[in-house]
Amino acid sequence: MRFRAEIIVTLKSGVLDTQGKAVFSSLRRLGHPGIEDVRIGRVISVVVDAPDAAEARSEVETMCQNLLVNDLIEEARVDLEAL
C-alpha cells in the first residue's frame, strides 16, 4: 500500500523561535492585536510504500530520527493517510 506522510516540524517550546517573534511583531504592527504567539515550522510530505499503516509510520519516524528532525531543538508530528 502507499501512504502519504505529512511531517510537521516545529521548534520545542523552550527554544527561542526568532522567525516566530519577527512575524508576531509584524502582525501586531499590521493591526492584529489579538494574537498571543507565533511559531514557525516546516512541513515535509513523503510518499511511502509499506504493507500497512504501522510499518509506514515506523519508517517515517525512522526518517525523522535519522535526518529530518533535530531532536535537540525540534519536535515532529506525523499525519498519515492511505493513498
Residue frames relative to the residue before (quaternion, step in Angstrom):
aa qw qx qy qz dx dy dz
M 1.0000 0.0000 0.0000 0.0000 0.00 0.00 0.00
R 0.3307 -0.7178 0.5747 0.2126 3.52 -1.24 0.50
F 0.0838 -0.7849 0.6138 0.0123 3.52 -1.08 0.85
R 0.2432 -0.7158 0.6285 0.1830 3.54 -1.17 0.62
A 0.1344 -0.7707 0.6204 0.0557 3.52 -0.86 1.05
E 0.1317 -0.7476 0.6463 0.0778 3.51 -0.94 0.94
I 0.1248 -0.8021 0.5839 0.0150 3.54 -0.55 1.24
I 0.1226 -0.7895 0.6004 0.0344 3.55 -0.63 1.16
V 0.0895 -0.8156 0.5716 -0.0126 3.55 -0.50 1.26
T 0.0474 0.7845 -0.6151 0.0623 3.56 -0.85 1.03
L 0.5773 -0.5530 0.4585 0.3882 3.52 -1.27 0.31
K 0.5488 -0.5913 0.4683 0.3604 3.58 -1.12 0.63
S 0.6655 -0.5609 0.3213 0.3732 3.56 -1.13 0.65
G 0.7054 0.4689 -0.2838 0.4494 3.63 1.00 -0.61
V 0.6018 0.5693 -0.3468 0.4398 3.59 1.29 -0.17
L 0.4713 -0.6826 0.4835 0.2796 3.56 -0.86 0.98
D 0.1869 -0.7741 0.6008 0.0695 3.55 -0.80 1.12
T 0.2075 -0.8259 0.5123 0.1107 3.59 0.09 1.28
Q 0.6324 0.5128 -0.3431 0.4684 3.60 1.01 -0.69
G 0.6439 0.5262 -0.3142 0.4580 3.56 0.98 -0.85
K 0.6519 0.5089 -0.3117 0.4679 3.59 0.99 -0.83
A 0.6471 0.5152 -0.3198 0.4620 3.59 0.99 -0.81
V 0.6634 0.4843 -0.3042 0.4825 3.60 0.94 -0.87
F 0.6090 0.5571 -0.3412 0.4498 3.58 1.03 -0.81
S 0.6781 0.4879 -0.2871 0.4688 3.59 0.85 -0.99
S 0.6572 0.5106 -0.3095 0.4601 3.59 0.95 -0.85
L 0.6582 0.5027 -0.3164 0.4626 3.58 0.92 -0.84
R 0.6221 0.5285 -0.3360 0.4700 3.59 1.02 -0.74
R 0.6746 0.4906 -0.2956 0.4658 3.59 0.92 -0.91
L 0.6810 0.4837 -0.2825 0.4717 3.59 1.14 -0.63
G 0.6560 -0.5714 0.3017 0.3901 3.57 1.23 0.25
H 0.5477 0.5783 -0.4183 0.4366 3.58 1.08 0.65
P 0.0363 -0.8640 0.5022 0.0061 3.60 0.47 1.18
G 0.6244 0.6000 -0.3326 0.3736 3.61 1.15 -0.43
I 0.5430 0.6198 -0.4263 0.3731 3.61 1.16 -0.22
E 0.2895 -0.7780 0.5385 0.1446 3.56 -1.07 0.76
D 0.7988 -0.0714 0.0811 0.5918 3.58 1.05 -0.67
V 0.1146 -0.7587 0.6361 0.0818 3.57 -1.24 0.51
R 0.0486 -0.7668 0.6399 0.0125 3.55 -0.93 0.95
I 0.2292 -0.7688 0.5860 0.1142 3.57 -0.93 0.91
G 0.0320 0.7930 -0.6068 0.0430 3.56 -1.03 0.82
R 0.3701 -0.6943 0.5489 0.2824 3.51 -1.23 -0.50
V 0.2760 -0.7375 0.5962 0.1564 3.53 -1.27 0.52
I 0.0949 -0.7737 0.6260 0.0237 3.55 -0.91 1.00
S 0.1404 -0.7884 0.5960 0.0592 3.57 -0.82 1.01
V 0.0045 -0.7981 0.5997 -0.0581 3.56 -0.80 1.09
V 0.2062 -0.7417 0.6230 0.1385 3.58 -1.01 0.84
V 0.0799 -0.8144 0.5739 -0.0315 3.55 -0.73 1.18
D 0.2523 -0.7231 0.6215 0.1652 3.54 -1.11 0.77
A 0.1841 0.7757 -0.5755 0.1821 3.57 -0.59 1.19
P 0.6167 -0.5869 0.3734 0.3685 3.59 -1.14 0.52
D 0.8028 -0.0309 0.0357 0.5944 3.60 1.12 -0.61
A 0.7130 -0.4700 0.3133 0.4154 3.55 -1.32 0.23
A 0.6321 0.5419 -0.3430 0.4349 3.60 0.97 -0.77
E 0.6700 0.4847 -0.2945 0.4790 3.58 0.96 -0.84
A 0.6289 0.5265 -0.3302 0.4671 3.58 1.02 -0.77
R 0.6591 0.5023 -0.3088 0.4668 3.59 0.90 -0.91
S 0.6407 0.5310 -0.3177 0.4546 3.58 0.96 -0.86
E 0.6622 0.5051 -0.3029 0.4633 3.57 0.94 -0.89
V 0.6639 0.4966 -0.3013 0.4709 3.58 0.95 -0.88
E 0.6421 0.5121 -0.3289 0.4662 3.61 0.97 -0.77
T 0.6213 0.5191 -0.3365 0.4810 3.59 1.09 -0.65
M 0.6154 0.5351 -0.3391 0.4689 3.60 1.02 -0.77
C 0.6433 0.5256 -0.3172 0.4575 3.57 0.98 -0.88
Q 0.6803 0.4940 -0.2853 0.4602 3.58 0.90 -0.94
N 0.7233 0.4719 -0.2473 0.4393 3.57 0.94 -0.91
L 0.8565 0.0765 0.0240 0.5098 3.59 0.94 -0.79
L 0.7643 0.4823 -0.2328 0.3591 3.55 0.68 -1.10
V 0.7906 0.2427 -0.1048 0.5524 3.59 1.12 -0.62
N 0.2894 -0.7185 0.6072 0.1770 3.56 -0.99 0.90
D 0.3331 -0.8039 0.4595 0.1778 3.59 -0.13 1.30
L 0.5809 0.5994 -0.3824 0.3963 3.59 1.12 -0.44
I 0.8342 0.1707 -0.0530 0.5217 3.58 0.93 -0.87
E 0.7464 0.3802 -0.2077 0.5051 3.61 1.20 -0.30
E 0.1414 -0.7397 0.6465 0.1218 3.50 -1.37 0.35
A 0.2099 -0.7981 0.5573 0.0920 3.56 -1.15 0.57
R 0.1633 -0.7258 0.6569 0.1223 3.51 -1.28 0.57
V 0.1787 -0.7874 0.5844 0.0809 3.58 -0.88 0.94
D 0.0923 -0.7486 0.6555 0.0371 3.56 -0.88 1.06
L 0.1104 -0.8179 0.5647 0.0033 3.57 -0.75 1.07
E 0.0237 0.7874 -0.6156 0.0203 3.57 -1.01 0.85
A 0.4501 -0.6660 0.5251 0.2796 3.54 -1.08 0.76
L 0.2840 -0.7567 0.5650 0.1659 3.55 -1.06 0.78
